[in-house]
């Protein structure tokens, strides 16, 4: 074989090898198992939820919803047997640096059994990209759910956004600031309801700063926002959902563990919602862990709270979700 033919063969083989995405740092410090071990002696009766399926339910795993410069981002879709017209995008927690969409599987399953189509997106965390990359990602996930609503039998005007812990903070920020265009085309980032599960609503209060900024530039929030409050105050203010509540903000459900630091800013949010005659509901557990949505006996109560709240909302075409 001639040298020219050999080189041609090598080039052809190189073209046939799929491009490999560059390696990226993954933080797996936040896991359900570690949290359970942390809580088992402190909360008698805490238990892992058992996930069971109803006939007709289905799940679509790892559907790509956007491509960044480095990789594809995916979402899982929990589909009910008899869908309502209401969908929910749920943003996982993990301190803006860890966690995964599987942490919401148990809750998504219960909500699907109540008729909701639930979208669970992955998004870029702080080890991969700083704020606002993750916000843009979940905004794109919401836009994807709206643009694919007909495929799932949903009303694009009835897609709620929710999240837990840091995911609750992100969902709140998207719900209140997304329509302004801060994280992409505003009209596509409009939710008909917000569900905040123990997510901080204002980073800048003294109470919030005493926890979220406790380690300065090494704090999880600081690593996400590009520096401590002293070094990046404008971003800490911009990322505070409470400062974005407007007359057009969506109805809001806040579910708290009862530990005040995790819903810091709720009083200002509730005051603004009241001022603008926007429906809201606040529920606080007593003696519950921060990650109450992961475990029994709190998990089914969270599903009930979300279902009851969404069912109470009217829509442009129907008097209520049910």
C-alpha positions as CSV (number, residue, x, y, z in Angstrom):
1,X,0.0,0.0,0.0
2,X,1.4,3.4,-0.9
3,X,2.1,6.1,1.7
4,X,-0.6,8.3,0.3
5,X,-3.2,5.5,0.7
6,X,-2.1,4.9,4.3
7,X,-2.4,8.6,5.2
8,X,-5.9,8.7,3.5
9,X,-6.9,5.7,5.6
10,X,-5.7,7.3,8.8
11,X,-7.6,10.5,8.0
12,X,-10.8,8.6,7.2
13,X,-10.5,6.7,10.5
14,X,-10.0,9.9,12.4
15,X,-13.1,11.4,10.8
16,X,-15.2,8.4,11.9
17,X,-14.2,8.7,15.6
18,X,-16.9,10.6,17.5
19,X,-15.7,13.9,19.0
20,X,-15.0,13.5,22.8
21,X,-16.3,16.2,25.1
22,X,-13.6,17.6,27.4
23,X,-13.5,16.3,30.9
24,X,-15.2,18.5,33.6
25,X,-15.1,18.6,37.3
26,X,-18.0,16.9,39.1
27,X,-18.8,17.4,42.8
28,X,-20.6,14.4,44.3
29,X,-20.5,15.6,47.9
30,X,-24.3,15.9,48.1
31,X,-26.1,12.6,48.0
32,X,-29.4,11.3,49.3
33,X,-27.6,8.5,51.2
34,X,-25.3,10.8,53.1
35,X,-28.2,13.0,54.1
36,X,-30.1,10.0,55.3
37,X,-27.2,8.9,57.4
38,X,-27.0,12.4,58.8
39,X,-30.6,12.5,59.7
40,X,-31.5,9.0,60.8
41,X,-30.8,9.5,64.5
42,X,-32.2,13.0,64.7
43,X,-35.6,12.5,63.0
44,X,-37.3,9.3,64.3
45,X,-39.5,7.8,61.6
46,X,-37.5,9.1,58.7
47,X,-37.5,6.6,55.9
48,X,-36.5,6.1,52.3
49,X,-39.5,6.5,50.0
50,X,-40.6,3.4,48.0
51,X,-41.3,4.4,44.4
52,X,-44.2,2.4,42.8
53,X,-45.7,2.9,39.4
54,X,-49.3,3.1,38.2
55,X,-50.5,1.6,35.0
56,X,-50.0,4.0,32.1
57,X,-47.2,6.1,33.6
58,X,-44.0,6.5,31.6
59,X,-40.7,8.3,31.9
60,X,-38.5,9.7,29.1
61,X,-34.9,9.7,30.2
62,X,-32.1,12.0,29.1
63,X,-33.8,14.0,26.3
64,X,-31.4,16.7,25.1
65,X,-32.8,20.2,25.5
66,X,-29.8,22.4,24.6
67,X,-26.2,22.2,23.5
68,X,-23.5,24.3,25.2
69,X,-20.0,24.9,23.8
70,X,-18.8,21.8,25.6
71,X,-21.7,19.3,25.9
72,X,-25.4,18.5,25.6
73,X,-27.8,19.1,28.6
74,X,-30.7,16.7,29.2
75,X,-33.9,16.5,31.0
76,X,-36.1,13.6,32.3
77,X,-39.8,13.7,31.7
78,X,-42.3,12.0,34.1
79,X,-45.5,11.4,32.2
80,X,-48.9,10.6,33.9
81,X,-51.4,8.1,32.7
82,X,-54.1,10.7,32.5
83,X,-52.4,14.1,32.1
84,X,-53.7,17.4,33.3
85,X,-52.9,20.5,31.2
86,X,-50.4,21.6,33.9
87,X,-46.7,20.9,33.7
88,X,-43.9,21.5,36.3
89,X,-40.2,22.1,35.8
90,X,-38.3,21.1,39.0
91,X,-34.8,22.3,39.7
92,X,-32.7,20.1,41.9
93,X,-30.6,21.3,44.9
94,X,-27.0,20.7,46.0
95,X,-25.5,24.0,47.0
96,X,-25.2,25.2,43.3
97,X,-22.3,22.9,43.0
98,X,-23.6,19.3,43.3
99,X,-26.8,17.2,43.1
100,X,-28.6,15.8,40.2
101,X,-32.0,15.5,38.6
102,X,-32.5,12.0,40.0
103,X,-32.9,13.5,43.4
104,X,-36.4,14.5,42.3
105,X,-37.5,11.1,41.0
106,X,-39.6,10.2,44.0
107,X,-41.4,13.5,44.1
108,X,-41.9,13.6,40.3
109,X,-43.4,10.2,40.4
110,X,-46.0,11.2,43.0
111,X,-46.8,14.3,41.0
112,X,-47.2,12.3,37.8
113,X,-49.6,10.0,39.7
114,X,-51.7,13.2,40.3
115,X,-51.7,14.1,36.6
116,X,-48.8,16.4,36.3
117,X,-46.1,16.1,33.6
118,X,-42.8,16.8,35.3
119,X,-39.6,18.0,33.6
120,X,-36.3,17.5,35.5
121,X,-33.4,19.3,33.8
122,X,-29.7,19.0,34.4
123,X,-27.9,22.3,34.3
124,X,-24.3,23.6,34.6
125,X,-23.2,23.8,38.3
126,X,-20.5,26.1,39.7
127,X,-17.5,23.8,39.1
128,X,-18.3,23.9,35.4
129,X,-19.7,27.4,35.0
130,X,-20.4,30.4,37.3
131,X,-23.6,32.4,37.5
132,X,-25.6,33.1,35.4
133,X,-24.9,30.0,33.2
134,X,-27.1,27.7,35.3
135,X,-29.9,30.3,35.3
136,X,-29.8,30.5,31.6
137,X,-29.9,26.7,31.4
138,X,-33.0,26.3,33.5
139,X,-34.6,29.2,31.6
140,X,-33.9,27.3,28.4
141,X,-35.4,24.1,30.0
142,X,-38.6,26.1,30.9
143,X,-38.6,27.5,27.3
144,X,-38.2,23.9,26.0
145,X,-41.1,22.7,28.1
146,X,-43.3,25.5,26.8
147,X,-42.4,25.0,23.2
148,X,-43.0,21.2,23.5
149,X,-46.2,21.5,25.5
150,X,-48.5,20.3,22.7
151,X,-46.4,17.1,22.4
152,X,-47.3,16.3,26.0
153,X,-50.9,17.5,26.0
154,X,-50.0,20.6,28.1
155,X,-51.1,24.2,27.9
156,X,-47.9,26.2,27.3
157,X,-49.3,29.0,29.6
158,X,-49.5,26.5,32.4
159,X,-45.9,25.4,33.1
160,X,-44.9,26.0,36.7
161,X,-41.3,26.2,37.9
162,X,-40.1,24.9,41.2
163,X,-37.1,23.7,43.0
164,X,-35.5,22.6,46.3
165,X,-32.8,24.3,48.4
166,X,-30.4,26.0,46.0
167,X,-32.8,24.8,43.2
168,X,-35.6,26.6,45.0
169,X,-33.5,29.8,45.0
170,X,-32.9,29.4,41.3
171,X,-36.5,28.6,40.5
172,X,-37.6,31.6,42.5
173,X,-35.2,33.9,40.7
174,X,-36.3,32.5,37.3
175,X,-40.0,32.9,38.1
176,X,-39.6,36.5,39.2
177,X,-36.8,37.8,37.0
178,X,-37.1,35.5,34.0
179,X,-39.9,37.4,32.2
180,X,-37.8,40.5,32.2
181,X,-35.3,38.8,29.9
182,X,-32.5,38.6,32.5
183,X,-31.7,35.0,31.5
184,X,-32.9,34.9,27.9
185,X,-36.0,35.7,25.9
186,X,-38.5,36.7,28.6
187,X,-41.7,35.5,27.0
188,X,-40.4,32.0,26.9
189,X,-39.3,32.1,30.5
190,X,-42.7,32.8,32.0
191,X,-44.1,30.3,34.5
192,X,-47.7,30.3,35.7
193,X,-46.7,29.3,39.3
194,X,-43.6,29.1,41.5
195,X,-42.9,26.3,44.0
196,X,-40.1,27.0,46.4
197,X,-39.0,24.2,48.7
198,X,-36.7,25.7,51.4
199,X,-34.9,27.9,48.9
200,X,-33.3,31.3,50.0
201,X,-35.2,34.2,48.6
202,X,-32.9,37.0,49.6
203,X,-29.1,36.6,49.8
204,X,-28.5,40.0,51.2
205,X,-30.3,40.1,54.6
206,X,-28.0,39.9,57.7
207,X,-29.4,36.5,58.5
208,X,-28.8,35.1,55.0
209,X,-25.3,36.6,54.8
210,X,-24.4,35.0,58.2
211,X,-24.9,31.6,56.6
212,X,-24.5,32.0,52.8
213,X,-21.4,34.2,53.1
214,X,-19.9,32.6,56.2
215,X,-16.8,31.2,54.4
216,X,-16.3,34.3,52.2
217,X,-15.1,33.4,48.7
218,X,-15.2,29.7,49.6
219,X,-18.9,29.7,50.4
220,X,-21.0,27.7,48.0
221,X,-23.1,30.7,47.0
222,X,-19.9,32.8,46.5
223,X,-18.4,30.1,44.3
224,X,-21.5,30.2,42.2
225,X,-21.8,34.0,42.1
226,X,-18.2,34.7,41.4
227,X,-17.1,35.9,44.8
228,X,-18.1,36.7,48.3
229,X,-20.7,39.4,49.1
230,X,-17.8,41.8,49.8
231,X,-16.3,41.1,46.3
232,X,-19.4,40.7,44.2
233,X,-22.3,42.6,45.9
234,X,-24.1,43.4,42.6
235,X,-24.4,39.7,41.7
236,X,-25.6,38.8,45.2
237,X,-28.3,41.5,44.9
238,X,-29.2,40.5,41.3
239,X,-29.6,36.9,42.4
240,X,-31.9,37.7,45.2
241,X,-35.4,36.7,44.0
242,X,-37.2,39.0,46.5
243,X,-35.9,42.1,44.7
244,X,-37.7,41.0,41.4
245,X,-41.3,40.5,42.6
246,X,-43.6,42.5,40.4
247,X,-47.3,42.8,39.7
248,X,-46.9,40.3,37.0
249,X,-45.1,37.7,39.2
250,X,-46.7,34.2,39.4
251,X,-48.7,32.8,42.3
252,X,-46.2,31.3,44.8
253,X,-46.1,28.3,47.1
254,X,-43.3,28.3,49.7
255,X,-42.8,25.1,51.7
256,X,-40.4,25.4,54.5
257,X,-38.6,22.9,56.7
258,X,-39.3,25.3,59.6
259,X,-35.6,26.3,59.7
260,X,-35.8,30.0,59.1
261,X,-32.4,30.5,57.3
262,X,-33.4,28.4,54.3
263,X,-36.3,30.6,53.4
264,X,-34.7,33.9,54.3
265,X,-36.4,36.7,52.4
266,X,-39.9,35.1,52.5
267,X,-41.4,37.9,54.5
268,X,-40.4,40.5,51.9
269,X,-41.7,38.2,49.1
270,X,-45.0,37.6,50.8
271,X,-45.4,41.3,51.5
272,X,-44.8,42.1,47.8
273,X,-47.2,39.4,46.7
274,X,-49.9,40.7,49.0
275,X,-49.3,44.3,47.8
276,X,-49.8,43.1,44.2
277,X,-52.8,40.8,45.0
278,X,-50.9,37.7,43.8
279,X,-52.1,34.4,45.3
280,X,-49.6,32.7,47.6
281,X,-49.4,30.0,50.2
282,X,-46.8,29.4,52.9
283,X,-46.4,26.0,54.7
284,X,-43.9,25.2,57.3
285,X,-43.2,21.8,58.7
286,X,-42.2,21.3,62.3
287,X,-39.1,19.2,63.2
288,X,-38.3,18.4,59.6
289,X,-34.9,18.2,58.0
290,X,-33.8,20.7,55.4
291,X,-34.1,18.1,52.6
292,X,-37.7,17.0,53.6
293,X,-38.7,16.4,50.0
294,X,-36.4,13.4,49.8
295,X,-37.8,11.3,52.6
296,X,-40.9,9.9,54.2
297,X,-43.0,11.0,56.0
298,X,-42.7,14.5,54.4
299,X,-42.5,13.5,50.7
300,X,-46.2,12.7,50.2
301,X,-47.1,15.8,52.1
302,X,-45.0,17.9,49.7
303,X,-46.8,16.4,46.7
304,X,-50.1,17.1,48.4
305,X,-49.1,20.8,49.0
306,X,-48.1,21.2,45.4
307,X,-51.2,19.5,44.0
308,X,-53.5,21.5,46.3
309,X,-51.9,24.8,45.4
310,X,-51.8,24.3,41.6
311,X,-55.4,23.0,41.7
312,X,-56.5,26.3,43.3
313,X,-55.2,28.4,40.4
314,X,-57.4,29.5,37.6
315,X,-56.2,29.5,34.0
316,X,-57.1,31.5,30.9
317,X,-59.2,28.7,29.5
318,X,-60.3,26.6,32.5
319,X,-61.6,27.6,36.0
320,X,-59.0,25.5,37.8
321,X,-56.4,22.7,37.2
322,X,-59.0,20.1,38.2
